[in-house]
Amino acid sequence: MSAETVLEVANLCVGVGAQGEGASLVRDVSFSMRRGEIVGVVGESGCGKSMTALAIADLLPVGVTSSADRLSFEGVDLTTADRRTALRTRGLNQAVVFQDPQASLNPALKLGTQMTEAVMHHQRLPRASALRRAAENLSEVKIAGAEQRLREYPYQLSGGMRQRAMIAMGLMMSPSLLIADEPTTALDVTVQADVMRMLRRLNAEHETAILLVSHHIALLQQVCSRILVMYAGELVEDLPSVSLVKDARHPYTRALIASVPSLAHDPSRRLVTIPGTLPDPGARGDGCPFRNRCNEADERCDIAPPLTRAGDHRVACWRAEENAHA
């Protein structure tokens, strides 16, 4: 894996309103990714993980805006670049795979038309050449009869095929960064495993960096080298996936791990849950956002802890040092 940095995010914020003056959805998120690295983003629904990914891709919904001290992609600071440069940098080097391919694919257009649109626009590739590349990509993601599939509409494909086709479409431009937002949510367990194996293979073969967003922390541990844990719009822990089970230092991360059911679980015992709910984005107040749900909270938690680094670990918790290897 190259040590070259492909993405650098510094103090990314996402808010509601033209200037982000409404509810704060993401607050001061900072991280970087190396070329060929797979980084997972995990947290409960509403924690800000998808908004973070969409802000990086400049695909936020209408009425939601973002700002950052720096958002550098392929050496271009997208916060200061002109619109044309930003669009071209993202268009040539970045791809997004969404969680619901049925909603993401246009039901009125054949798959071939949708797969070739971007490469014909950005790389000026002739249609015949673009279709050949599309067929090769479909074959690469294990879709049989690729040329025939290109002539079909999305409704003619199974859910698993549609998701594979979305990944193949994302690879049409040979991007340096693939953002996958809950790419396995609508799939059964067997197809989920196939998609994850495919992403790992494509990552290894093409050295594509992958930002993988999911609520499934066990799945992320299997495929990612590093995991970012988000809570209430904030990054609360950043750690190597190999350290996840034995050296998670934020109480929220540990609670997420404890809540994952096991095949060895005694059915007569209740599953572990995290009490309470996420704070309202418009009423978070000061202090640690997790303190009202945390069984380790004390008076220090009335002040928001900074995200501090210890080796290859970053964590926002006053008890981080006490929790190290606990």
C-alpha positions as CSV (number, residue, x, y, z in Angstrom):
1,M,0.0,0.0,0.0
2,S,1.2,3.5,-0.9
3,A,1.8,5.9,2.0
4,E,0.6,8.7,-0.3
5,T,-2.4,10.6,1.2
6,V,-5.4,10.6,-1.1
7,L,-7.9,12.4,1.2
8,E,-7.4,14.8,4.0
9,V,-10.4,16.2,5.9
10,A,-9.9,18.9,8.5
11,N,-12.7,20.1,10.8
12,L,-15.6,19.2,8.5
13,C,-19.0,20.5,9.6
14,V,-22.4,19.9,8.2
15,G,-25.5,21.8,9.1
16,V,-29.0,22.6,8.0
17,G,-29.5,25.9,6.2
18,A,-27.8,27.9,3.5
19,Q,-24.9,28.8,5.9
20,G,-25.3,25.8,8.2
21,E,-27.0,28.0,10.7
22,G,-29.6,25.4,11.7
23,A,-29.1,22.1,13.4
24,S,-25.6,20.8,13.4
25,L,-25.4,17.4,11.8
26,V,-21.6,16.9,11.8
27,R,-19.1,18.8,13.9
28,D,-15.3,19.2,13.4
29,V,-14.6,15.8,11.9
30,S,-11.0,15.3,10.8
31,F,-9.2,12.3,9.3
32,S,-7.1,11.3,6.4
33,M,-6.8,8.3,4.1
34,R,-3.8,6.8,2.3
35,R,-4.0,5.4,-1.3
36,G,-5.2,1.8,-1.2
37,E,-6.5,2.1,2.4
38,I,-10.0,0.8,3.5
39,V,-11.4,2.9,6.3
40,G,-14.7,2.2,7.9
41,V,-17.1,4.7,9.4
42,V,-19.5,3.3,12.0
43,G,-22.2,4.5,14.4
44,E,-26.0,4.4,15.0
45,S,-28.5,5.7,12.5
46,G,-28.4,9.5,12.8
47,C,-24.8,9.7,14.0
48,G,-23.6,11.7,10.9
49,K,-21.6,9.0,9.1
50,S,-23.6,9.2,5.8
51,M,-23.6,13.0,6.0
52,T,-19.9,13.0,6.4
53,A,-19.5,10.8,3.3
54,L,-22.0,12.9,1.2
55,A,-20.2,16.1,2.2
56,I,-16.9,14.7,1.0
57,A,-18.6,13.8,-2.3
58,D,-20.4,17.1,-2.5
59,L,-23.8,15.3,-2.7
60,L,-25.6,16.7,0.3
61,P,-29.3,17.1,0.0
62,V,-30.9,20.5,-0.7
63,G,-31.0,22.6,2.4
64,V,-27.9,21.0,4.0
65,T,-24.5,22.6,3.6
66,S,-20.9,21.9,4.7
67,S,-17.7,23.7,5.5
68,A,-14.2,22.6,6.4
69,D,-10.9,24.2,7.2
70,R,-9.4,21.8,4.5
71,L,-10.8,19.1,2.3
72,S,-7.9,18.0,0.2
73,F,-8.5,15.3,-2.5
74,E,-5.7,14.2,-4.8
75,G,-3.7,17.2,-3.7
76,V,-6.5,19.7,-4.5
77,D,-8.0,21.6,-1.7
78,L,-11.7,21.5,-2.6
79,T,-12.6,24.2,-0.2
80,T,-10.6,26.8,-2.1
81,A,-10.7,25.4,-5.7
82,D,-13.1,26.9,-8.2
83,R,-16.2,25.0,-9.1
84,R,-14.9,23.7,-12.4
85,T,-11.7,22.3,-10.8
86,A,-13.6,20.7,-7.9
87,L,-16.1,19.0,-10.2
88,R,-13.4,17.7,-12.5
89,T,-11.3,16.4,-9.6
90,R,-14.2,14.6,-8.1
91,G,-15.6,13.4,-11.4
92,L,-12.3,11.9,-12.6
93,N,-11.1,10.4,-9.3
94,Q,-14.1,9.7,-7.0
95,A,-17.0,7.4,-7.1
96,V,-20.0,6.8,-4.7
97,V,-22.0,3.6,-4.2
98,F,-25.3,4.1,-2.3
99,Q,-27.1,1.7,-0.1
100,D,-30.2,1.3,-2.2
101,P,-29.3,0.5,-5.9
102,Q,-33.0,0.3,-6.8
103,A,-33.4,4.0,-5.9
104,S,-30.0,5.0,-7.3
105,L,-30.4,3.5,-10.8
106,N,-32.7,5.2,-13.3
107,P,-35.5,2.7,-14.0
108,A,-36.1,4.3,-17.4
109,L,-32.6,3.8,-18.8
110,K,-30.8,0.7,-19.7
111,L,-27.8,-0.3,-17.6
112,G,-25.3,0.3,-20.4
113,T,-26.4,3.9,-20.8
114,Q,-26.1,4.6,-17.1
115,M,-22.7,2.9,-16.8
116,T,-21.1,4.8,-19.7
117,E,-22.4,8.3,-19.1
118,A,-19.6,9.5,-16.8
119,V,-16.7,8.0,-18.7
120,M,-18.0,9.4,-22.0
121,H,-18.4,12.9,-20.4
122,H,-15.2,13.1,-18.3
123,Q,-12.8,11.0,-20.5
124,R,-14.4,11.7,-23.9
125,L,-14.4,7.9,-24.5
126,P,-16.3,6.8,-27.6
127,R,-19.5,4.9,-26.8
128,A,-18.3,1.6,-28.2
129,S,-15.1,1.8,-26.1
130,A,-17.2,2.8,-23.0
131,L,-19.5,-0.2,-23.5
132,R,-16.5,-2.5,-23.8
133,R,-15.2,-1.2,-20.5
134,A,-18.6,-1.5,-18.9
135,A,-18.9,-5.1,-19.9
136,E,-15.4,-5.8,-18.5
137,N,-16.3,-4.2,-15.2
138,L,-19.5,-6.2,-15.0
139,S,-17.5,-9.4,-15.6
140,E,-15.0,-8.3,-12.9
141,V,-17.8,-8.1,-10.3
142,K,-18.9,-11.6,-11.3
143,I,-22.0,-10.7,-13.3
144,A,-22.4,-13.3,-16.0
145,G,-23.6,-12.4,-19.5
146,A,-22.3,-8.9,-19.1
147,E,-23.0,-7.7,-22.7
148,Q,-26.6,-8.8,-22.4
149,R,-27.0,-7.2,-19.0
150,L,-25.9,-3.8,-20.5
151,R,-29.0,-4.0,-22.7
152,E,-31.3,-4.6,-19.8
153,Y,-33.2,-2.3,-17.4
154,P,-32.5,-2.3,-13.6
155,Y,-35.8,-4.1,-12.8
156,Q,-34.5,-7.1,-14.8
157,L,-31.6,-7.6,-12.3
158,S,-31.8,-9.1,-8.8
159,G,-31.0,-6.9,-5.8
160,G,-27.5,-8.5,-5.5
161,M,-26.9,-7.9,-9.2
162,R,-28.0,-4.3,-9.0
163,Q,-25.5,-3.6,-6.1
164,R,-22.7,-5.3,-8.1
165,A,-23.6,-3.2,-11.1
166,M,-23.4,-0.1,-8.9
167,I,-19.9,-1.0,-7.8
168,A,-18.9,-1.8,-11.4
169,M,-20.3,1.6,-12.4
170,G,-18.3,3.3,-9.7
171,L,-15.1,1.7,-11.0
172,M,-15.7,2.9,-14.6
173,M,-13.4,5.9,-14.1
174,S,-10.8,3.9,-12.2
175,P,-11.2,6.2,-9.1
176,S,-8.6,6.6,-6.5
177,L,-11.4,6.9,-3.9
178,L,-14.6,4.8,-3.7
179,I,-17.2,6.0,-1.1
180,A,-19.5,3.1,-0.2
181,D,-22.5,4.2,1.9
182,E,-24.1,1.2,3.5
183,P,-23.5,-0.9,0.3
184,T,-24.9,-4.2,1.9
185,T,-27.9,-2.9,3.9
186,A,-30.6,-4.2,1.5
187,L,-28.8,-7.6,0.8
188,D,-29.1,-11.0,2.5
189,V,-26.1,-12.2,4.5
190,T,-24.7,-14.4,1.7
191,V,-24.7,-11.6,-0.9
192,Q,-23.3,-9.2,1.8
193,A,-20.3,-11.5,2.2
194,D,-19.8,-11.7,-1.6
195,V,-19.9,-7.9,-1.9
196,M,-17.4,-7.5,0.9
197,R,-15.0,-10.0,-0.7
198,M,-15.4,-8.2,-4.0
199,L,-14.6,-4.8,-2.5
200,R,-11.4,-6.2,-0.9
201,R,-10.3,-7.9,-4.1
202,L,-10.9,-4.7,-6.1
203,N,-9.0,-2.7,-3.5
204,A,-6.1,-5.0,-3.7
205,E,-6.0,-5.2,-7.5
206,H,-6.5,-1.5,-8.2
207,E,-5.2,0.2,-5.0
208,T,-8.4,2.0,-4.7
209,A,-9.0,3.7,-1.3
210,I,-12.4,2.8,0.1
211,L,-14.4,4.8,2.6
212,L,-16.9,2.2,3.8
213,V,-19.9,3.5,5.8
214,S,-21.9,1.0,7.8
215,H,-23.8,0.4,11.1
216,H,-22.4,-3.1,11.1
217,I,-19.2,-2.9,13.2
218,A,-18.3,-6.6,13.0
219,L,-18.5,-6.4,9.2
220,L,-16.2,-3.4,9.1
221,Q,-13.6,-5.1,11.3
222,Q,-13.3,-7.9,8.8
223,V,-12.5,-5.7,5.8
224,C,-11.1,-2.4,7.1
225,S,-7.6,-1.5,8.2
226,R,-9.0,1.4,10.3
227,I,-12.3,2.3,11.8
228,L,-13.8,5.8,12.6
229,V,-16.5,5.7,15.3
230,M,-19.0,8.6,15.1
231,Y,-21.6,9.6,17.7
232,A,-24.0,12.6,17.5
233,G,-22.1,14.1,14.6
234,E,-18.7,13.9,16.1
235,L,-15.7,11.6,15.6
236,V,-15.2,9.9,19.1
237,E,-12.6,7.3,18.2
238,D,-10.2,6.4,15.4
239,L,-8.4,3.1,15.8
240,P,-6.9,0.2,13.9
241,S,-9.4,-2.5,13.3
242,V,-7.1,-5.1,14.9
243,S,-7.4,-3.1,18.1
244,L,-11.2,-2.9,18.0
245,V,-12.1,-5.8,20.3
246,K,-9.3,-5.7,22.8
247,D,-8.3,-2.0,22.9
248,A,-11.4,0.2,22.1
249,R,-11.1,3.1,24.5
250,H,-14.3,5.1,24.1
251,P,-17.3,3.8,26.1
252,Y,-19.5,4.2,23.0
253,T,-17.2,2.0,20.9
254,R,-17.2,-0.6,23.6
255,A,-21.0,-0.5,23.8
256,L,-21.3,-1.0,20.1
257,I,-19.0,-4.1,20.2
258,A,-20.9,-5.5,23.2
259,S,-24.2,-5.1,21.4
260,V,-23.2,-7.4,18.5
261,P,-25.0,-10.7,18.9
262,S,-23.0,-13.9,18.8
263,L,-23.9,-17.4,17.6
264,A,-22.8,-18.5,21.1
265,H,-25.3,-16.2,22.8
266,D,-27.5,-17.8,25.4
267,P,-31.1,-17.3,24.1
268,S,-32.4,-17.2,27.6
269,R,-30.3,-14.0,28.3
270,R,-31.3,-10.6,27.0
271,L,-29.1,-9.1,24.3
272,V,-26.9,-6.2,25.3
273,T,-28.4,-2.8,24.3
274,I,-27.3,0.8,24.7
275,P,-29.8,2.7,26.9
276,G,-31.3,6.0,25.8
277,T,-31.2,7.7,22.4
278,L,-29.0,10.0,20.4
279,P,-29.3,13.7,21.4
280,D,-31.3,15.9,19.2
281,P,-29.0,17.6,16.6
282,G,-30.3,21.0,17.6
283,A,-30.0,20.6,21.4
284,R,-26.7,18.9,22.1
285,G,-25.3,21.5,24.5
286,D,-21.8,21.4,26.0
287,G,-19.9,18.4,27.3
288,C,-19.5,14.9,26.0
289,P,-22.4,14.0,23.8
290,F,-22.5,10.4,25.1
291,R,-22.5,11.3,28.8
292,N,-26.2,10.8,29.4
293,R,-26.0,7.2,28.1
294,C,-22.6,6.3,29.5
295,N,-22.2,4.2,32.6
296,E,-18.6,5.6,33.1
297,A,-19.5,9.3,33.0
298,D,-18.3,11.6,35.8
299,E,-18.1,15.3,36.5
300,R,-15.3,15.7,33.9
301,C,-17.8,14.8,31.1
302,D,-19.6,18.1,31.6
303,I,-16.8,19.5,29.5
304,A,-16.3,18.1,25.9
305,P,-13.1,16.0,25.8
306,P,-10.7,16.8,22.9
307,L,-9.9,14.1,20.3
308,T,-6.4,13.2,21.5
309,R,-3.8,10.9,19.9
310,A,-2.0,8.1,21.6
311,G,0.1,6.2,19.1
312,D,-2.1,4.9,16.2
313,H,-5.2,5.7,18.3
314,R,-7.3,8.9,18.6
315,V,-10.1,9.1,21.1
316,A,-12.4,11.8,22.6
317,C,-12.8,10.6,26.2
318,W,-11.5,11.7,29.6
319,R,-11.1,8.1,30.6
320,A,-9.2,7.0,27.5
321,E,-6.0,6.4,29.3
322,E,-7.7,4.4,32.0
323,N,-9.5,2.3,29.4
324,A,-6.4,1.5,27.4
325,H,-6.1,-2.3,27.3
326,A,-8.7,-2.5,30.1
